[in-house]
Amino acid sequence: MSTDGLPMVVPAPDLPARVRIHEVGARDGLQNEKTAVPTAVKAEFVRRLADAGLTTIEATSFVHPKWVPQLADAEDLFPLLGDLDADLPVLVPNQRGLDRALALGARRIAVFASATESFAKANLNRTVDESLAVFEPVVRQAKDAGAHVRGYVSMCFGDPWEGAVPLHQVVKVCTALRDMGCDELSLGDTIGVATPGHVLELLALLNESGVRTDTLGVHFHDTYGQALANTYAALQHGVTTVDASAGGLGGCPYAKSATGNLATEDLVWMLHGLGIETGVDLDRLTATSVWMAERLGRPSPSRTVRALGTTTQPDKDQ
C-alpha cells in the first residue's frame, strides 16, 4: 500500500500550531518489562528516538532497584546520553533519588504523586499527604539546583480500587504540586478510563483553580481505545504537551489493569494529519519502534507501527 502524501493534511479549527511530545518509552515504556533490557540497548533506543526528532525523552528513574528492577541501571545509563541534543528528564521518588540524579548532571526532574489514597499506598507506600510532604523538599532542592521539575499525577480519571475519582481530589493534588514549585504537571489516566468530556471538565476546573493550561501535559493510556480522542479534547482546550511512548510500550507495575501508553506513532500520525508541527520524522520513529520490538521479541501494539512497519525499513547499519 502506498502511503505517499498520507496522512493528507486537513487542519481543524482552534488547535495548537505545535505540540511538544514528551516521550516516555525508555522509562515508562520499559519499566514493566519482565526480561532485563541491556543498558546498551536502552541507550541506543534513546539515541534513535532523538534522531527521529523527539526533543524531550524521559530517560530513566532513580528509584530503588528493589521496586523497579528494570531501571536498576540508571547510574550506568544516564552518563551514556550526555552528548544528546535533547532534554532527558528522570524520575526521582525521594531525596536519595534526587541526589543520585543531580550528581550525574540531570537537570530535568520528575516526581510522581497520586490523586488517590489506594494508589499512593500501592505505589509509594504512603498516604497522599505523606507523599506530598516527602516531595516538597525534593522539589525545593531541585529548583535550588536550577532543575526543571515536572509533577506526575496518577489516577486522575479513575482508580482500580476506588473507581471514579472526584475532580476536586485531583485538583487538590495538582495545586499542591504547583504551590511547592513544579514547573509542569502531567495528568495521568493510569488505567485508561477517561473520556473526552471528563478530560475537558478536569482541565476547566484546574484553570478555575489557577493552574494554567500552558503548565499542563496529558498522559493517556489506551485501555479502552480512548487515548487519541482524549488527546484531541485536550488539544481543543489548548494543551500543547502530550506524553506518549514509542511503539505503545508500557503499563504500570502497581496497577495491573493499566495497559500500554498512547503510542507515539499513532499520536504523530494524527497530529501531522491535523497540520500540527511536532518536529518528528514518522518513518524514523516507526523504524525505531520496529527495532525495539525485535529486541523485546514481540510485535509493537501501535497501530501505526503495524501499518507502516512493512514499508518503513531500518537503515542498513541498524
Secondary structure, 3 states (H helix, E strand, C coil): CCCCCCCCCCCCCCCCCECEEEECHHHHHCCCCCCCCCHHHHHHHHHHHHHCCCCEECCEECCCCCCCHHHCCHHHHHHHHCCCCCECCEECCCHHHHHHHHHCCCCEEEEEEECCHHHHHHHHCCCHHHHHHHHHHHHHHHHHCCCEEEEEEECCCCECCCECCCHHHHHHHHHHHHHCCCCEEEEEECCCCCCHHHHHHHHHHHHHCCCCHHHEEEEEECCCCCHHHHHHHHHHHCCCEEEEEHHHCCCCCCCCCCCCECEHHHHHHHHHHCCCECCCCHHHHHHHHHHHHHHHCCCCCCHHHHHHCCCCCCCCCC
